[in-house]
Amino acid sequence: MGHYPDRRPPHGCPSLREAPVPFNLPRMAAAQGRLSDGADGMDDTKEGDRNGSSAPPLPFRAAVDALRTARLRPQIEVEPAPAPKRLAPFAYALEAAVVDGDQDLADGRLVLLHDPDGHDAWRGAFRLVTLVRAELEPEMAADPLLPDVCWSWLTGALQARSLSYGEASGTVTRASSHYFGGLAERPAASQIEIRASWTPREGLGGVPDTASHLASWCDLLAQVAGLPPAGPGDASIVTLPQRRDPQSR
């Protein structure tokens, strides 16, 4: 599946700000809206530990500073978001949306986790966790190769920037909504959701290149939204045509 037809989302991308979607549940959120603040363990710890009792270690502070100062393509709006308290001693989260004017094309959340003592499952002291989702045309959602291609968008975005990472895992979920009764006039809607996590390899001073990982994640968001690559060096596995008729925020 090297090319998709031009996509017209039935209702646009569901915004993530108003629908609580905890990272530990591998399912599509039923409600529309962006992720709720403070829901399902996503309450804000900022850069402190889970107890809020100790200062963040230097490597974590440096990794967060890199996220805050990264330069990204203008179509992607990024802002801090509530971070989970129970996944790691230290956490920092960002929320992003791919926008066209006042319209959302895709959105998601990226969480940086840090355990100074290291984590056996991560095989490192840092972990990146993400949720990305967008709405698709039904014929595209029905393609049996869609989950494999969506996963290749993530790994391809990391490889395109020559990033070193390990222990990648995740799920690609597609779901459809059909409307009845008083909502019967609405067309059927299909959504794609990518949940993934990976361990960024640590560099000098035990600090991973979080700015480049964020840029790769934004490449994934842009690809899911159907945007063309930002430049000649940003091409990844599959280039998608731009969406038409996204939903206004």
BELPEUR-V403944 format. One record per backbone hydrogen bond with DSSP energy under -1.0 kcal/mol. CO is the residue of the C=O (numbers start at 1). NH is the residue of the N-H. If there is no record, write none. Layout:
BEGIN
co = (CO:CO)
nh = (NH:NH)
END
This chain:
BEGIN
co = (7:16:22:25:34:34:36:39:45:57:58:59:60:61:62:63:64:65:73:75:77:79:90:92:93:94:95:96:97:98:100:102:103:106:107:108:109:110:111:112:113:114:115:119:119:124:125:127:128:129:130:131:132:133:134:137:138:140:143:145:146:147:148:149:150:151:152:153:154:155:156:158:159:164:166:169:171:173:175:177:180:181:183:189:190:191:192:193:194:195:196:197:198:199:203:207:208:209:210:211:212:213:214:215:216:217:218:219:220:221:222:231:247)
nh = (244:34:25:27:17:19:39:42:48:61:62:63:64:65:66:67:68:69:76:99:97:95:114:112:81:110:79:108:77:105:103:249:100:98:133:96:131:94:129:92:127:90:118:123:124:119:115:113:198:111:196:109:194:107:192:141:142:143:146:149:150:151:152:153:154:155:156:157:158:159:160:163:162:201:199:197:195:193:191:189:183:184:186:177:136:175:134:173:132:171:130:169:128:166:206:203:210:213:214:215:216:217:218:219:220:221:222:223:224:225:227:234:104)
END
